[in-house]
Amino acid sequence: MSIYDIEITRLRGDLMAYVGIQNDWTGQVRRRIATIVSQNGRKHIIADGQKKDVTIQCDDYIKREELIKEAMRWYKQTKW
């Protein structure tokens, strides 16, 4: 089994990871929600028995959220 893809999302206010795990034998991909654990300033998930670092993905997601908030703030201030 191997990790197919990881997508960071926000559920009920918490960051979570939507993880696809591919079966190496059949090729089937099953998906599940994984909890993001913060430890020593790094963030990781445990999927398919593997510890996968997701610090960069989480930081990118938070930056994208801030960019959207700033764009919405600008729009509300400058709309006609």
Jmol script that loads the backbone (N, CA, C; Angstrom):
load data "model"
ATOM      1  N   MET A   1       0.836  -1.173   0.000  1.00  0.00           N
ATOM      2  CA  MET A   1       0.000   0.000   0.000  1.00  0.00           C
ATOM      3  C   MET A   1       0.885   1.241   0.000  1.00  0.00           C
ATOM      4  N   SER A   2       0.429   2.252  -0.685  1.00  0.00           N
ATOM      5  CA  SER A   2       1.191   3.490  -0.731  1.00  0.00           C
ATOM      6  C   SER A   2       0.236   4.685  -0.707  1.00  0.00           C
ATOM      7  N   ILE A   3       0.747   5.789  -0.234  1.00  0.00           N
ATOM      8  CA  ILE A   3      -0.062   7.007  -0.178  1.00  0.00           C
ATOM      9  C   ILE A   3      -0.172   7.566  -1.590  1.00  0.00           C
ATOM     10  N   TYR A   4      -1.385   7.748  -2.044  1.00  0.00           N
ATOM     11  CA  TYR A   4      -1.656   8.176  -3.415  1.00  0.00           C
ATOM     12  C   TYR A   4      -1.634   9.699  -3.526  1.00  0.00           C
ATOM     13  N   ASP A   5      -2.383  10.376  -2.662  1.00  0.00           N
ATOM     14  CA  ASP A   5      -2.376  11.828  -2.641  1.00  0.00           C
ATOM     15  C   ASP A   5      -2.876  12.326  -1.289  1.00  0.00           C
ATOM     16  N   ILE A   6      -2.547  13.576  -0.991  1.00  0.00           N
ATOM     17  CA  ILE A   6      -2.949  14.202   0.268  1.00  0.00           C
ATOM     18  C   ILE A   6      -3.495  15.580  -0.056  1.00  0.00           C
ATOM     19  N   GLU A   7      -4.672  15.876   0.467  1.00  0.00           N
ATOM     20  CA  GLU A   7      -5.262  17.198   0.296  1.00  0.00           C
ATOM     21  C   GLU A   7      -5.645  17.729   1.667  1.00  0.00           C
ATOM     22  N   ILE A   8      -5.191  18.927   1.987  1.00  0.00           N
ATOM     23  CA  ILE A   8      -5.498  19.538   3.276  1.00  0.00           C
ATOM     24  C   ILE A   8      -6.832  20.259   3.154  1.00  0.00           C
ATOM     25  N   THR A   9      -7.664  20.127   4.183  1.00  0.00           N
ATOM     26  CA  THR A   9      -8.962  20.782   4.213  1.00  0.00           C
ATOM     27  C   THR A   9      -9.277  21.183   5.646  1.00  0.00           C
ATOM     28  N   ARG A  10     -10.317  21.952   5.807  1.00  0.00           N
ATOM     29  CA  ARG A  10     -10.719  22.376   7.142  1.00  0.00           C
ATOM     30  C   ARG A  10     -12.091  21.772   7.440  1.00  0.00           C
ATOM     31  N   LEU A  11     -12.179  21.024   8.529  1.00  0.00           N
ATOM     32  CA  LEU A  11     -13.427  20.425   8.974  1.00  0.00           C
ATOM     33  C   LEU A  11     -13.708  20.873  10.401  1.00  0.00           C
ATOM     34  N   ARG A  12     -14.881  21.474  10.602  1.00  0.00           N
ATOM     35  CA  ARG A  12     -15.276  21.969  11.928  1.00  0.00           C
ATOM     36  C   ARG A  12     -14.208  22.868  12.552  1.00  0.00           C
ATOM     37  N   GLY A  13     -13.506  23.641  11.729  1.00  0.00           N
ATOM     38  CA  GLY A  13     -12.503  24.568  12.219  1.00  0.00           C
ATOM     39  C   GLY A  13     -11.104  23.997  12.355  1.00  0.00           C
ATOM     40  N   ASP A  14     -10.941  22.700  12.242  1.00  0.00           N
ATOM     41  CA  ASP A  14      -9.635  22.063  12.378  1.00  0.00           C
ATOM     42  C   ASP A  14      -9.090  21.667  11.005  1.00  0.00           C
ATOM     43  N   LEU A  15      -7.771  21.754  10.869  1.00  0.00           N
ATOM     44  CA  LEU A  15      -7.151  21.268   9.638  1.00  0.00           C
ATOM     45  C   LEU A  15      -7.097  19.751   9.674  1.00  0.00           C
ATOM     46  N   MET A  16      -7.507  19.142   8.585  1.00  0.00           N
ATOM     47  CA  MET A  16      -7.486  17.687   8.447  1.00  0.00           C
ATOM     48  C   MET A  16      -6.901  17.362   7.076  1.00  0.00           C
ATOM     49  N   ALA A  17      -6.493  16.120   6.896  1.00  0.00           N
ATOM     50  CA  ALA A  17      -5.939  15.684   5.618  1.00  0.00           C
ATOM     51  C   ALA A  17      -6.862  14.637   4.993  1.00  0.00           C
ATOM     52  N   TYR A  18      -7.207  14.849   3.738  1.00  0.00           N
ATOM     53  CA  TYR A  18      -7.983  13.884   2.965  1.00  0.00           C
ATOM     54  C   TYR A  18      -6.960  13.062   2.188  1.00  0.00           C
ATOM     55  N   VAL A  19      -6.811  11.808   2.559  1.00  0.00           N
ATOM     56  CA  VAL A  19      -5.715  10.975   2.073  1.00  0.00           C
ATOM     57  C   VAL A  19      -6.247   9.845   1.198  1.00  0.00           C
ATOM     58  N   GLY A  20      -5.598   9.645   0.058  1.00  0.00           N
ATOM     59  CA  GLY A  20      -5.881   8.499  -0.795  1.00  0.00           C
ATOM     60  C   GLY A  20      -4.775   7.474  -0.618  1.00  0.00           C
ATOM     61  N   ILE A  21      -5.155   6.249  -0.337  1.00  0.00           N
ATOM     62  CA  ILE A  21      -4.180   5.169  -0.152  1.00  0.00           C
ATOM     63  C   ILE A  21      -4.433   4.122  -1.236  1.00  0.00           C
ATOM     64  N   GLN A  22      -3.400   3.858  -2.030  1.00  0.00           N
ATOM     65  CA  GLN A  22      -3.541   2.938  -3.161  1.00  0.00           C
ATOM     66  C   GLN A  22      -3.040   1.551  -2.788  1.00  0.00           C
ATOM     67  N   ASN A  23      -3.839   0.546  -3.090  1.00  0.00           N
ATOM     68  CA  ASN A  23      -3.455  -0.833  -2.909  1.00  0.00           C
ATOM     69  C   ASN A  23      -2.514  -1.203  -4.049  1.00  0.00           C
ATOM     70  N   ASP A  24      -1.297  -1.625  -3.726  1.00  0.00           N
ATOM     71  CA  ASP A  24      -0.297  -1.921  -4.749  1.00  0.00           C
ATOM     72  C   ASP A  24      -0.667  -3.146  -5.590  1.00  0.00           C
ATOM     73  N   TRP A  25      -1.457  -4.026  -5.041  1.00  0.00           N
ATOM     74  CA  TRP A  25      -1.815  -5.246  -5.755  1.00  0.00           C
ATOM     75  C   TRP A  25      -2.956  -5.005  -6.743  1.00  0.00           C
ATOM     76  N   THR A  26      -4.033  -4.365  -6.290  1.00  0.00           N
ATOM     77  CA  THR A  26      -5.202  -4.172  -7.149  1.00  0.00           C
ATOM     78  C   THR A  26      -5.243  -2.806  -7.824  1.00  0.00           C
ATOM     79  N   GLY A  27      -4.527  -1.835  -7.277  1.00  0.00           N
ATOM     80  CA  GLY A  27      -4.553  -0.484  -7.823  1.00  0.00           C
ATOM     81  C   GLY A  27      -5.701   0.355  -7.304  1.00  0.00           C
ATOM     82  N   GLN A  28      -6.556  -0.266  -6.494  1.00  0.00           N
ATOM     83  CA  GLN A  28      -7.712   0.449  -5.946  1.00  0.00           C
ATOM     84  C   GLN A  28      -7.246   1.528  -4.962  1.00  0.00           C
ATOM     85  N   VAL A  29      -7.872   2.692  -5.038  1.00  0.00           N
ATOM     86  CA  VAL A  29      -7.553   3.793  -4.136  1.00  0.00           C
ATOM     87  C   VAL A  29      -8.714   3.960  -3.160  1.00  0.00           C
ATOM     88  N   ARG A  30      -8.407   3.868  -1.883  1.00  0.00           N
ATOM     89  CA  ARG A  30      -9.426   4.151  -0.866  1.00  0.00           C
ATOM     90  C   ARG A  30      -9.047   5.459  -0.199  1.00  0.00           C
ATOM     91  N   ARG A  31     -10.048   6.191   0.201  1.00  0.00           N
ATOM     92  CA  ARG A  31      -9.819   7.523   0.756  1.00  0.00           C
ATOM     93  C   ARG A  31     -10.344   7.595   2.177  1.00  0.00           C
ATOM     94  N   ARG A  32      -9.647   8.415   2.983  1.00  0.00           N
ATOM     95  CA  ARG A  32     -10.082   8.597   4.359  1.00  0.00           C
ATOM     96  C   ARG A  32      -9.585   9.946   4.859  1.00  0.00           C
ATOM     97  N   ILE A  33     -10.156  10.366   5.976  1.00  0.00           N
ATOM     98  CA  ILE A  33      -9.756  11.609   6.629  1.00  0.00           C
ATOM     99  C   ILE A  33      -8.738  11.248   7.711  1.00  0.00           C
ATOM    100  N   ALA A  34      -7.609  11.940   7.716  1.00  0.00           N
ATOM    101  CA  ALA A  34      -6.571  11.702   8.724  1.00  0.00           C
ATOM    102  C   ALA A  34      -6.401  12.955   9.578  1.00  0.00           C
ATOM    103  N   THR A  35      -6.175  12.745  10.847  1.00  0.00           N
ATOM    104  CA  THR A  35      -5.939  13.838  11.777  1.00  0.00           C
ATOM    105  C   THR A  35      -4.501  14.323  11.631  1.00  0.00           C
ATOM    106  N   ILE A  36      -4.338  15.627  11.634  1.00  0.00           N
ATOM    107  CA  ILE A  36      -3.006  16.219  11.553  1.00  0.00           C
ATOM    108  C   ILE A  36      -2.490  16.421  12.970  1.00  0.00           C
ATOM    109  N   VAL A  37      -1.315  15.883  13.238  1.00  0.00           N
ATOM    110  CA  VAL A  37      -0.701  15.958  14.553  1.00  0.00           C
ATOM    111  C   VAL A  37       0.465  16.946  14.490  1.00  0.00           C
ATOM    112  N   SER A  38       0.492  17.879  15.455  1.00  0.00           N
ATOM    113  CA  SER A  38       1.578  18.840  15.524  1.00  0.00           C
ATOM    114  C   SER A  38       2.554  18.394  16.598  1.00  0.00           C
ATOM    115  N   GLN A  39       3.835  18.277  16.223  1.00  0.00           N
ATOM    116  CA  GLN A  39       4.853  17.799  17.156  1.00  0.00           C
ATOM    117  C   GLN A  39       6.190  18.459  16.815  1.00  0.00           C
ATOM    118  N   ASN A  40       6.789  19.126  17.798  1.00  0.00           N
ATOM    119  CA  ASN A  40       8.086  19.784  17.621  1.00  0.00           C
ATOM    120  C   ASN A  40       8.093  20.796  16.483  1.00  0.00           C
ATOM    121  N   GLY A  41       6.993  21.522  16.318  1.00  0.00           N
ATOM    122  CA  GLY A  41       6.919  22.532  15.272  1.00  0.00           C
ATOM    123  C   GLY A  41       6.649  21.985  13.886  1.00  0.00           C
ATOM    124  N   ARG A  42       6.479  20.700  13.736  1.00  0.00           N
ATOM    125  CA  ARG A  42       6.191  20.066  12.455  1.00  0.00           C
ATOM    126  C   ARG A  42       4.801  19.441  12.525  1.00  0.00           C
ATOM    127  N   LYS A  43       4.190  19.238  11.385  1.00  0.00           N
ATOM    128  CA  LYS A  43       2.875  18.595  11.323  1.00  0.00           C
ATOM    129  C   LYS A  43       2.999  17.320  10.508  1.00  0.00           C
ATOM    130  N   HIS A  44       2.330  16.274  10.979  1.00  0.00           N
ATOM    131  CA  HIS A  44       2.360  15.018  10.240  1.00  0.00           C
ATOM    132  C   HIS A  44       1.041  14.275  10.400  1.00  0.00           C
ATOM    133  N   ILE A  45       0.845  13.306   9.525  1.00  0.00           N
ATOM    134  CA  ILE A  45      -0.293  12.399   9.619  1.00  0.00           C
ATOM    135  C   ILE A  45       0.260  10.979   9.646  1.00  0.00           C
ATOM    136  N   ILE A  46      -0.571  10.066  10.098  1.00  0.00           N
ATOM    137  CA  ILE A  46      -0.226   8.650  10.014  1.00  0.00           C
ATOM    138  C   ILE A  46      -1.265   8.000   9.122  1.00  0.00           C
ATOM    139  N   ALA A  47      -0.823   7.526   7.971  1.00  0.00           N
ATOM    140  CA  ALA A  47      -1.702   6.888   7.005  1.00  0.00           C
ATOM    141  C   ALA A  47      -1.029   5.625   6.508  1.00  0.00           C
ATOM    142  N   ASP A  48      -1.764   4.547   6.526  1.00  0.00           N
ATOM    143  CA  ASP A  48      -1.265   3.262   6.046  1.00  0.00           C
ATOM    144  C   ASP A  48      -0.001   2.847   6.800  1.00  0.00           C
ATOM    145  N   GLY A  49       0.050   3.190   8.085  1.00  0.00           N
ATOM    146  CA  GLY A  49       1.193   2.820   8.905  1.00  0.00           C
ATOM    147  C   GLY A  49       2.422   3.677   8.677  1.00  0.00           C
ATOM    148  N   GLN A  50       2.309   4.670   7.810  1.00  0.00           N
ATOM    149  CA  GLN A  50       3.433   5.550   7.503  1.00  0.00           C
ATOM    150  C   GLN A  50       3.221   6.911   8.150  1.00  0.00           C
ATOM    151  N   LYS A  51       4.290   7.497   8.621  1.00  0.00           N
ATOM    152  CA  LYS A  51       4.254   8.853   9.167  1.00  0.00           C
ATOM    153  C   LYS A  51       4.670   9.793   8.039  1.00  0.00           C
ATOM    154  N   LYS A  52       3.748  10.633   7.596  1.00  0.00           N
ATOM    155  CA  LYS A  52       3.991  11.511   6.446  1.00  0.00           C
ATOM    156  C   LYS A  52       3.955  12.967   6.897  1.00  0.00           C
ATOM    157  N   ASP A  53       5.024  13.709   6.624  1.00  0.00           N
ATOM    158  CA  ASP A  53       5.113  15.118   6.997  1.00  0.00           C
ATOM    159  C   ASP A  53       4.241  15.947   6.054  1.00  0.00           C
ATOM    160  N   VAL A  54       3.358  16.793   6.636  1.00  0.00           N
ATOM    161  CA  VAL A  54       2.471  17.639   5.843  1.00  0.00           C
ATOM    162  C   VAL A  54       2.607  19.110   6.235  1.00  0.00           C
ATOM    163  N   THR A  55       3.745  19.482   6.811  1.00  0.00           N
ATOM    164  CA  THR A  55       3.951  20.853   7.269  1.00  0.00           C
ATOM    165  C   THR A  55       3.832  21.840   6.120  1.00  0.00           C
ATOM    166  N   ILE A  56       4.467  21.565   5.004  1.00  0.00           N
ATOM    167  CA  ILE A  56       4.453  22.489   3.862  1.00  0.00           C
ATOM    168  C   ILE A  56       3.037  22.627   3.304  1.00  0.00           C
ATOM    169  N   GLN A  57       2.320  21.515   3.173  1.00  0.00           N
ATOM    170  CA  GLN A  57       0.949  21.573   2.664  1.00  0.00           C
ATOM    171  C   GLN A  57       0.043  22.381   3.589  1.00  0.00           C
ATOM    172  N   CYS A  58       0.218  22.220   4.904  1.00  0.00           N
ATOM    173  CA  CYS A  58      -0.596  22.977   5.864  1.00  0.00           C
ATOM    174  C   CYS A  58      -0.284  24.465   5.782  1.00  0.00           C
ATOM    175  N   ASP A  59       0.984  24.809   5.701  1.00  0.00           N
ATOM    176  CA  ASP A  59       1.375  26.215   5.590  1.00  0.00           C
ATOM    177  C   ASP A  59       0.823  26.834   4.306  1.00  0.00           C
ATOM    178  N   ASP A  60       0.892  26.106   3.204  1.00  0.00           N
ATOM    179  CA  ASP A  60       0.347  26.596   1.937  1.00  0.00           C
ATOM    180  C   ASP A  60      -1.163  26.809   2.028  1.00  0.00           C
ATOM    181  N   TYR A  61      -1.851  25.895   2.697  1.00  0.00           N
ATOM    182  CA  TYR A  61      -3.299  26.011   2.847  1.00  0.00           C
ATOM    183  C   TYR A  61      -3.654  27.248   3.669  1.00  0.00           C
ATOM    184  N   ILE A  62      -2.936  27.476   4.750  1.00  0.00           N
ATOM    185  CA  ILE A  62      -3.193  28.641   5.600  1.00  0.00           C
ATOM    186  C   ILE A  62      -2.894  29.940   4.842  1.00  0.00           C
ATOM    187  N   LYS A  63      -1.817  29.971   4.071  1.00  0.00           N
ATOM    188  CA  LYS A  63      -1.499  31.152   3.262  1.00  0.00           C
ATOM    189  C   LYS A  63      -2.594  31.417   2.233  1.00  0.00           C
ATOM    190  N   ARG A  64      -3.105  30.355   1.610  1.00  0.00           N
ATOM    191  CA  ARG A  64      -4.178  30.498   0.630  1.00  0.00           C
ATOM    192  C   ARG A  64      -5.447  31.041   1.285  1.00  0.00           C
ATOM    193  N   GLU A  65      -5.763  30.566   2.499  1.00  0.00           N
ATOM    194  CA  GLU A  65      -6.912  31.084   3.234  1.00  0.00           C
ATOM    195  C   GLU A  65      -6.748  32.572   3.523  1.00  0.00           C
ATOM    196  N   GLU A  66      -5.562  32.977   3.966  1.00  0.00           N
ATOM    197  CA  GLU A  66      -5.306  34.386   4.261  1.00  0.00           C
ATOM    198  C   GLU A  66      -5.415  35.244   3.001  1.00  0.00           C
ATOM    199  N   LEU A  67      -4.932  34.741   1.881  1.00  0.00           N
ATOM    200  CA  LEU A  67      -5.035  35.463   0.624  1.00  0.00           C
ATOM    201  C   LEU A  67      -6.494  35.678   0.232  1.00  0.00           C
ATOM    202  N   ILE A  68      -7.312  34.662   0.397  1.00  0.00           N
ATOM    203  CA  ILE A  68      -8.741  34.772   0.076  1.00  0.00           C
ATOM    204  C   ILE A  68      -9.417  35.757   1.018  1.00  0.00           C
ATOM    205  N   LYS A  69      -9.095  35.716   2.305  1.00  0.00           N
ATOM    206  CA  LYS A  69      -9.673  36.666   3.262  1.00  0.00           C
ATOM    207  C   LYS A  69      -9.297  38.095   2.903  1.00  0.00           C
ATOM    208  N   GLU A  70      -8.039  38.309   2.534  1.00  0.00           N
ATOM    209  CA  GLU A  70      -7.584  39.643   2.146  1.00  0.00           C
ATOM    210  C   GLU A  70      -8.286  40.114   0.879  1.00  0.00           C
ATOM    211  N   ALA A  71      -8.473  39.220  -0.085  1.00  0.00           N
ATOM    212  CA  ALA A  71      -9.170  39.575  -1.319  1.00  0.00           C
ATOM    213  C   ALA A  71     -10.623  39.935  -1.031  1.00  0.00           C
ATOM    214  N   MET A  72     -11.279  39.205  -0.154  1.00  0.00           N
ATOM    215  CA  MET A  72     -12.662  39.505   0.212  1.00  0.00           C
ATOM    216  C   MET A  72     -12.748  40.837   0.958  1.00  0.00           C
ATOM    217  N   ARG A  73     -11.790  41.094   1.828  1.00  0.00           N
ATOM    218  CA  ARG A  73     -11.752  42.361   2.566  1.00  0.00           C
ATOM    219  C   ARG A  73     -11.589  43.529   1.585  1.00  0.00           C
ATOM    220  N   TRP A  74     -10.678  43.385   0.629  1.00  0.00           N
ATOM    221  CA  TRP A  74     -10.453  44.423  -0.375  1.00  0.00           C
ATOM    222  C   TRP A  74     -11.709  44.644  -1.206  1.00  0.00           C
ATOM    223  N   TYR A  75     -12.359  43.564  -1.604  1.00  0.00           N
ATOM    224  CA  TYR A  75     -13.559  43.673  -2.425  1.00  0.00           C
ATOM    225  C   TYR A  75     -14.660  44.407  -1.673  1.00  0.00           C
ATOM    226  N   LYS A  76     -14.854  44.075  -0.401  1.00  0.00           N
ATOM    227  CA  LYS A  76     -15.918  44.717   0.386  1.00  0.00           C
ATOM    228  C   LYS A  76     -15.644  46.202   0.579  1.00  0.00           C
ATOM    229  N   GLN A  77     -14.380  46.585   0.652  1.00  0.00           N
ATOM    230  CA  GLN A  77     -14.031  48.001   0.835  1.00  0.00           C
ATOM    231  C   GLN A  77     -14.136  48.791  -0.465  1.00  0.00           C
ATOM    232  N   THR A  78     -13.920  48.163  -1.604  1.00  0.00           N
ATOM    233  CA  THR A  78     -13.874  48.908  -2.870  1.00  0.00           C
ATOM    234  C   THR A  78     -15.048  48.650  -3.789  1.00  0.00           C
ATOM    235  N   LYS A  79     -16.010  47.832  -3.390  1.00  0.00           N
ATOM    236  CA  LYS A  79     -17.142  47.576  -4.292  1.00  0.00           C
ATOM    237  C   LYS A  79     -17.951  48.848  -4.477  1.00  0.00           C
ATOM    238  N   TRP A  80     -18.729  48.920  -5.530  1.00  0.00           N
ATOM    239  CA  TRP A  80     -19.443  50.143  -5.888  1.00  0.00           C
ATOM    240  C   TRP A  80     -20.541  50.360  -4.921  1.00  0.00           C
TER     241      TRP A  80
END
end "model"
wireframe off; spacefill off
backbone 0.3
color backbone group
